[in-house]
Amino acid sequence: MKKGRLELNIIAMALFIGLLFLFRITFDSYKMKILNLCGIYIILGLSLNLINGFTGLFSLGHAGFMAVGAYTAGLLTMSPAMKEMNFFMKPIVPFLAEVEWPFFPALLMAGVISALMGFLIGSPVLKLKDDYLAIATLGFSEIIRVIFTNTQSLTNGALGLKGLPIYTNIWWSWGAAIFTILFMVFLIKGSYGKALKAIREDEIAAEAMGINLFKHKVMSFTMGAFFAGIGGALLGNLLGTIDPNMFRFVLTFNILLIVVLGGIGSITGTVISAVVVTVAMEALRVLDETINFGFVTIQGIPGMRMVIFSLLLMIVILFYQQGLMGTKEFTWDWFFNGKGFRKTLKKEVK
């Protein structure tokens, strides 16, 4: 089995790309948007899992890094004419007025600026632990949102940015998602990944083994912020409009939900959970509307979607306290051996 893993990976990748081609042909615009959101939330879930799951830090500032990435890519990709239409209350700063970049360099710059913000925020904040770290990162996230709301000449303030070019498609979102998955796999399997896990399990023991706690924490926080910026940029150029209210704490909570549901410290779990949660949130919208079965009509109840979704989450967490995958990962041996899957489920139930 070990000798054929590379071949199996290549075959699986080819089949998945073929599946994306099929989806692109058969899905309508609404379903394609959901599929794009699945890829984006995989990126966001993995970036938060790197910080919270693999390093053991409790960060609640992801929405702030997403905002930085979304605004950076948005301002760099908008045409000068569209910027002039958006910034009618106060002119945009001169050094951005005539700038119009292709999407790929703008996407990379969004990640770099977010990573820089992560480094600047993480350097002083990561000396805190547990609840204090969570409060501090949440505070910085809100500070970023408030700054974006009040910098009229840079971000257009509370009005936000409208008419962003719709560059994000299935290849951008899922290409970035696949890259993020591969990056996470190689990172966690390497020496840095082992060091991050050691910090998560016992900081004192990790430091005694010669691991530089501050360096690895800042590195993890910065890389998580980078991918959060990428995810925010993809989201902004998918929706075509952004404003500061999009990046409230609720957005961080949704990403944290994906991480916890899939399993804190599991790449596979985050990928599965991101797809399931994104699709379920849209599929359950039918509960908010009137349903006609022909022989009976059921009146929809606004908000029922979230009630049912919350109940389903409670049921899953009751049976799988460590999430769907716990800390387990997908392997081909596990796939071809049904017993391995059953053993994993039994361990999680216990």
KAUR-V472657 format. One record per helix or strand. SS is the DSSP state (H for helix, E for strand). FROM is the first residue (numbers start at 1). TO is the last residue. If there is no record, write none. Layout:
((SS;FROM;TO) (SS;FROM;TO))
This chain:
((H;5;26) (H;29;54) (H;62;77) (H;80;86) (H;94;97) (H;103;125) (H;130;150) (H;152;155) (H;157;159) (E;161;162) (H;170;189) (H;191;201) (H;203;208) (H;213;239) (E;241;242) (H;244;247) (H;249;262) (H;267;288) (E;291;292) (E;297;298) (H;304;319) (H;332;336) (H;338;349))
